[in-house]
Amino acid sequence: MHPAFSVIFLTTLIGAGQGLFLALFFSQVSVVTNLIPQQDSHFYAVGSLISVLFLVVGLFASFFHLGHPERAWRSAAMWRTSWLSREVIVLPMFTLTVIIYGALHYFGFHKNLVGANPVSDVTFIVGAIGAVLCFALFICTGMIYACLKFLQEWHTVLTPINFTLLGMASGYMLVTPLANFSVPGNLNYYADTAIILTFIAFIFRVASLVRNRRLKPKSTLQSAIGVRHSNIQQKAQGAMGGSFNTREFFHGKSAVFVKNVKWIFLVLTFPLPALLVVIGLVSDLSYFFYMAFILQYIGLLAERWFFFAQANHPQNLYYQTI
């Protein structure tokens, strides 16, 4: 498939924003369960603001993929059958929840609805709702591609799993420098979680690469035209120039280029950021945490480009021959 950079930025930016919010909420869960010390409310407020910025910028990037952006609202009409429509509905709901979550922390509104139980804190309840919407958004985004049976590289449960794990890894990698600045006492908690999630995401992403490498095309030239002859040769594609099919369903890059992108994203997304976080912890130099997120995000851009480029549309049996 031809990777659209607007969709690449959409999925990676909102993924980081989702992961950052989950890092905030799960840290609140850890505070409630006494795993880490209490944190200042402004940490949650600033983190929520950054999360919203990533979500809004990602949503803005998606408009460049639309032929008629003014009709974007219509994409929500098919929510009963379309994962894209469900994503369009869940994304603004999630964004609004993150805004409310951050605002409650900013204004220090921590009213318990049931006695002194911290789980009944309004911010905790709103955060729990946001976490449910966040995971729902990950599923919707991943299933947009996983539901396409004719694209074998995408049609697997590993697709939404990888969207979720990569988003969470980038979110925790993003919250680490924020924690170093705002709550340095809990830095190890965020840094260690970022490394662990990056390692888990690496395992599942490699699993998808191994799976896709073993795939065998279900369609052939014989099945496409209904002729069982063993020797079929295509002499022309029926047109002198390019077309929508040749532009949108094939990336146009060489096999060597695609292979290099794969190794680039494997290095930049997984081992290098984790190594930089470790160096930052040992050296007590904060800029290593910023470098870790920046390099990982560049790696995620390459990963998402590879994700789209690797999908081989059945029509390319015809259009890539010449």
Secondary structure, DSSP 8 states (H G I E B T S, - for coil): ----HHHHHHHHHHHHHHHHHHHHHHHHHHHHTTSS----HHHHHHHHHHHHHHHHHHHHHHGGG-S-GGGGGGGGTTTTT-HHHHHHHHHHHHHHHHHHHHHHHHTT---BSSTT-GGGBHHHHHHHHHHHHHHHHHHHHHHHHHT-TT-TTT-STHHHHHHHHHHHHHHHHHHHHHHHHH-GGGHHHHHHHHHHHHHHHHHHHHHHHHHHHT---S--HHHHHT---S-------S-SS--HHHHHS-----HHHHHHHHHHHHHHHTHHHHHHHHHHHHHT-THHHHHHHHHHHHHHHHHHHHHHHH---TTHHHHT--
